[in-house]
Amino acid sequence: MNPQIAQRIANVKTNPPSDDALAAEAVLLAADLLHEAKRQQNSTEKSPTSQNRGHDGRPQRQTDDHGTLRPAFRSHDPARIADQIKHLLAEHGVPKYFANWEQIALQLGSMVGQYIPQLVVPFIVAKLRAETKSVILPSEEKELRSYLQERRATGTRLNLNQLGEAILGEEEARRRLDSYLQLLTRPDVEYISVKISSVFSQINLVDFHGTVEEIKSRLRELYRQAMRYEFVPAEGTAVPKFINLDMEEYRDLHLTVAAFQQVLDEPEFMKYRAGIVLQAYLPDSHPVQRELTTWAKARVARGGATIKIRIVKGPIWRWKGGSVVARLGAGPLHHQSRRRCQLQADGHLRLPARKCDGG
């Protein structure tokens, strides 16, 4: 670790400052981390950054553009993929981070692919996979094991988040849950992220209690597996593997929090340390964070383990027309301006630095 960053963290731990001073230190630490990350970029990592700009000069998200084309690859039929690529490019346009010649090639490929998809589609698929290889790990055993070994040798801790499309039925949800359980058996895996929507397909807000009970049954399986297959870090002291509960949309927020708290309050899991994500753009995140903090402190007082709350900015929304409407009663979040809406939405969770203590 950079000595300046290490010293800054050590100073805060040794002499905890006031809330205001701690908030200022957090800003300085973030700046130091960003500067250090940029300093360590190699030429390959810098390349997408230089390309990753739209016509207005603001950074574009490479993964967001890949999300535009992602539905095309749900099929294994080249003709179907070619048809979907043509449709998606017509609707969303060509990803702007591609070089000009690549944009032209993709457009030509989408047209020619209508006639000879077996020849054209594999090249398009290979190109898009090559573009994402630096941010999406391979799931094949040999490649994944090699990557995890390399990162562990450098002291890097990894949070594995399995990618996939929406779960459409309970058979698929069961397969996804089993894949998480299998991942937790690996000795080289320390930390995974799980969305409740990926392990339970029948989420029903009208039956809130029944839905929470189903989610809890799946969480118990995951937490038991995490405690059964401990991770042994370089220091040699085995610890339960860490599971972070993520979420994709507002619908999942209160369901996730309720299931998370209720399972961790059970005697079997009182000593298990787990995590949960809160998205800063959601109006309800601030009161939920305070509720979680109060609950976590009470849990620790009863002899339970701490929890980890991870605050994330939230998604990059895509507009056609620019309108976003909050749920009824969530506050004024209706703007036609894309930029104003993003700023308003991102402003809901401005937490004092000490609010997350105790959890």
For each residue, the residues with C-beta under 8 A, 3 or more apart:
1: 5 6
2: 5 6 32 36
3: 6 7
4: 7 8 32
5: 1 2 8 9 29 32 33 36
6: 1 2 3 9 10
7: 3 4 10 11
8: 4 5 11 12 25 28 29 32
9: 5 6 12 13 29
10: 6 7 13 14
11: 7 8 14 15
12: 8 9 15 16 17 22 25
13: 9 10 16
14: 10 11
15: 11 12
16: 12 13 22
17: 12 21 22 25
18: 21 22
19: 22 23 352 353 354
20: 23 24
21: 17 18 24 25
22: 12 16 17 18 19 25 26 353 354
23: 19 20 26 27 352 353
24: 20 21 27 28
25: 8 12 17 21 22 28 29
26: 22 23 29 30 353
27: 23 24 30 31
28: 8 24 25 31 32
29: 5 8 9 25 26 32 33
30: 26 27 33 34
31: 27 28 34 35
32: 2 4 5 8 28 29 35 36
33: 5 29 30 36 37
34: 30 31 37 38
35: 31 32 38 39
36: 2 5 32 33 39 40
37: 33 34 40 41
38: 34 35 41
39: 35 36
40: 36 37
41: 37 38 45 46 49
42: 45 46
43: 46 47
44: 47 134
45: 41 42 48 49 134
46: 41 42 43 49 50
47: 43 44 50 51
48: 45 51 52 62 97 131 134
49: 41 45 46 52 59
50: 46 47 53
51: 47 48 97 98 99
52: 48 49 59 60 61 62 97
53: 50 57 58 59 60 96 97
54: 57 58 60 96
55: 96
56:
57: 53 54
58: 53 54
59: 49 52 53
60: 52 53 54 64 65 96 97
61: 52 64 65 316
62: 48 52 65 66 95 97 131 132 135
63: 66 67 132 135
64: 60 61 67 68 316 318
65: 60 61 62 68 69 95 96 97
66: 62 63 69 70 95 128 131 132
67: 63 64 70
68: 64 65 88 92 95 318
69: 65 66 72 73 85 88 89 95 128
70: 66 67 73 74 165
71: 74 84 88
72: 69 75 81 84 85 88
73: 69 70 81 125 128
74: 70 71 165
75: 72 80 81 84
76:
77: 80 81
78: 81 82 113 117 118 120 121 122
79: 82 83 117
80: 75 77 83 84
81: 72 73 75 77 78 84 85 113 117 121 124 125
82: 78 79 85 86 110 113 114 117 120 121
83: 79 80 86 87 114
84: 71 72 75 80 81 87 88
85: 69 72 81 82 88 89 109 110 113 121 124
86: 82 83 89 90 110 111 113 114
87: 83 84 90 91
88: 68 69 71 72 84 85 91 92
89: 69 85 86 92 93 94 106 107 110
90: 86 87
91: 87 88
92: 68 88 89
93: 89 96
94: 89 98 103 106 107
95: 62 65 66 68 69 98 103
96: 53 54 55 60 65 93
97: 48 51 52 53 60 62 65
98: 51 94 95 102 103 106
99: 51 102 103
100: 103 104
101: 104 105
102: 98 99 105 106 127
103: 94 95 98 99 100 106 107
104: 100 101 107 108
105: 101 102 108 109
106: 89 94 98 102 103 109 110 124 127
107: 89 94 103 104 110 111
108: 104 105 111 112
109: 85 105 106 112 113 120 123 124
110: 82 85 86 89 106 107 113 114 124
111: 86 107 108 114
112: 108 109 115 116 120
113: 78 81 82 85 86 109 110 116 117 120 121 124
114: 82 83 86 110 111 117
115: 112
116: 112 113 119 120
117: 78 79 81 82 113 114 120 121
118: 78 121 122
119: 116 122 123
120: 78 82 109 112 113 116 117 123 124
121: 78 81 82 85 113 117 118 124 125
122: 78 118 119 125 126
123: 109 119 120 126 127
124: 81 85 106 109 110 113 120 121 127 128
125: 73 81 121 122 128 129
126: 122 123 129 130
127: 102 106 123 124 130 131
128: 66 69 73 124 125 131 132
129: 125 126 132 133
130: 126 127 133
131: 48 62 66 127 128
132: 62 63 66 128 129 135 136
133: 129 130 136 138
134: 44 45 48
135: 62 63 132
136: 132 133 163
137: 143 144 147 160
138: 133 143 144 147
139: 144 162
140: 143 144
141: 144 145
142: 145 146
143: 137 138 140 146 147
144: 137 138 139 140 141 147 148
145: 141 142 148 149 188
146: 142 143 149 150
147: 137 138 143 144 150 151
148: 144 145 151 152 158 188 189
149: 145 146 152 153 188
150: 146 147 153 154
151: 147 148 154 156 158
152: 148 149 155 156 188 234
153: 149 150
154: 150 151
155: 152 234
156: 151 152
157: 190 191
158: 148 151 190 191
159: 191 192 193 244
160: 137 183 189 191 192 193
161: 192 193 246
162: 139 176 179 180 183 192 198
163: 136
164: 167 176 198
165: 70 74
166: 197
167: 164 172 173 176 197 198 199 200 201
168: 172 201
169: 172 173 201
170: 173 174 200 201 202
171: 174 175
172: 167 168 169 175 176 201
173: 167 169 170 176 177 198 199 200 201
174: 170 171 177 178
175: 171 172 178 179
176: 162 164 167 172 173 179 180 198 199
177: 173 174 180 181 199 218 221 222
178: 174 175 181 182
179: 162 175 176 182 183
180: 162 176 177 183 184 192 194 199 222
181: 177 178 184 185 221 222 225
182: 178 179 185 186
183: 160 162 179 180 186 189 192
184: 180 181 189 192 222 225 226 229 241
185: 181 182 225 229
186: 182 183 189 229
187: 229 231 232
188: 145 148 149 152
189: 148 160 183 184 186 192 231 241
190: 157 158 231 233 241 242
191: 157 158 159 160 241 242 243 244
192: 159 160 161 162 180 183 184 189 241 242 243 244
193: 159 160 161 243 244 245 246 277
194: 180 198 199 222 243 244 245 246
195: 198 199 245 246 247 248 252
196: 199 200 203 215 218 245 247 252 255 256 259
197: 166 167 200 201 203 247 248 252
198: 162 164 167 173 176 194 195
199: 167 173 176 177 180 194 195 196 215 218 222
200: 167 170 173 196 197 203 211 214 215 218
201: 167 168 169 170 172 173 197
202: 170 211 214
203: 196 197 200 211 251 252 255
204: 207 208 210 211
205: 208 211 251 255
206:
207: 204 210 211
208: 204 205 211 212 254 255 258
209: 212 213
210: 204 207 213 214
211: 200 202 203 204 205 207 208 214 215 255
212: 208 209 215 216 255 258 259 262
213: 209 210 216 217
214: 200 202 210 211 217 218
215: 196 199 200 211 212 218 219 255 256 259
216: 212 213 219 220 259 262 263
217: 213 214 220 221
218: 177 196 199 200 214 215 221 222
219: 215 216 222 223 245 259 260 263
220: 216 217 223 224 263 266 268 269
221: 177 181 217 218 224 225
222: 177 180 181 184 194 199 218 219 225 226 243
223: 219 220 226 227 243 263 269 272 274
224: 220 221 227 228 268
225: 181 184 185 221 222 228 229 241
226: 184 222 223 229 240 241 242 243 272
227: 223 224 230 240 241 272
228: 224 225
229: 184 185 186 187 225 226 241
230: 227 238 239 240 241
231: 187 189 190 238 239 240 241
232: 187 236 237 238
233: 190 236 237 239
234: 152 155
235:
236: 232 233
237: 232 233
238: 230 231 232
239: 230 231 233
240: 226 227 230 231 272 273
241: 184 189 190 191 192 225 226 227 229 230 231
242: 190 191 192 226 273 274 275 308
243: 191 192 193 194 222 223 226 274 275
244: 159 191 192 193 194 274 275 276 277 308 310
245: 193 194 195 196 219 256 260 274 275 276 277
246: 161 193 194 195 277
247: 195 196 197 252 253 256 277 279
248: 195 197 252
249: 252
250: 253 282 284 327
251: 203 205 255
252: 195 196 197 203 247 248 249 255 256
253: 247 250 256 257 278 279 282 284 285 288
254: 208 257 258 284 288
255: 196 203 205 208 211 212 215 251 252 258 259
256: 196 215 245 247 252 253 259 260 276
257: 253 254 260 261 276 288 291 292
258: 208 212 254 255 261 262
259: 196 212 215 216 219 255 256 262 263
260: 219 245 256 257 263 264 274 276
261: 257 258 264 265 292 295
262: 212 216 258 259 265 266
263: 216 219 220 223 259 260 266 269
264: 260 261 269 270 272 274 299 304 307
265: 261 262 269 270 299 304
266: 220 262 263 269 270
267: 270
268: 220 224
269: 220 223 263 264 265 266 272 274
270: 264 265 266 267 299 302 303 304 305
271: 303 304 305
272: 223 226 227 240 264 269 305
273: 240 242 305 306 307 308
274: 223 242 243 244 245 260 264 269 307 308
275: 242 243 244 245 307 308 309 310
276: 244 245 256 257 260 292 307 308 309 310
277: 193 244 245 246 247 309 310 311 312
278: 253 282 285 288 289 292 309 310 311 312 349
279: 247 253 282 285 312 313 314 315
280: 285 311 312 313 314 346 348 349
281: 285 313 314 315 345 346 348 349
282: 250 253 278 279 285 314 348 349
283: 286 326 330 331 333 348
284: 250 253 254 287 288 330
285: 253 278 279 280 281 282 288 289 311 348 349
286: 283 289 290 348 349 351
287: 284 290 291
288: 253 254 257 278 284 285 291 292
289: 278 285 286 292 293 309 311 349 351 355 356
290: 286 287 293 294 355
291: 257 287 288 294 295
292: 257 261 276 278 288 289 295 296 307 309 359
293: 289 290 296 297 309 355 356 357 358 359
294: 290 291 297 298
295: 261 291 292 298 299
296: 292 293 299 300 306 307 358 359
297: 293 294 300 301 358 359
298: 294 295 301 302
299: 264 265 270 295 296 302 304 305 307
300: 296 297 303 304 305 306 358 359
301: 297 298
302: 270 298 299
303: 270 271 300
304: 264 265 270 271 299 300
305: 270 271 272 273 299 300
306: 273 296 300 358 359
307: 264 273 274 275 276 292 296 299 359
308: 242 244 273 274 275 276 359
309: 275 276 277 278 289 292 293 356 359
310: 244 275 276 277 278
311: 277 278 280 285 289 349 351
312: 277 278 279 280
313: 279 280 281 346
314: 279 280 281 282 345 346
315: 279 281
316: 61 64
317: 324 341 342
318: 64 68
319: 322 323 324 338
320:
321: 336
322: 319 335 336 337 338 341
323: 319 334 335 336
324: 317 319 333 334 335 341 345
325: 333 334
326: 283 330 331 332 333 334
327: 250 330
328:
329:
330: 283 284 326 327 333
331: 283 326 348
332: 326 344
333: 283 324 325 326 330 341 344 345
334: 323 324 325 326
335: 322 323 324 340 341 344
336: 321 322 323
337: 322 340 341
338: 319 322 341 342
339: 342 343
340: 335 337 343 344
341: 317 322 324 333 335 337 338 344 345
342: 317 338 339 345 346
343: 339 340 346 347
344: 332 333 335 340 341 347
345: 281 314 324 333 341 342 348
346: 280 281 313 314 342 343
347: 343 344 350
348: 280 281 282 283 285 286 331 345
349: 278 280 281 282 285 286 289 311
350: 347
351: 286 289 311 355 356
352: 19 23 355
353: 19 22 23 26
354: 19 22 357
355: 289 290 293 351 352
356: 289 293 309 351 359
357: 293 354
358: 293 296 297 300 306
359: 292 293 296 297 300 306 307 308 309 356
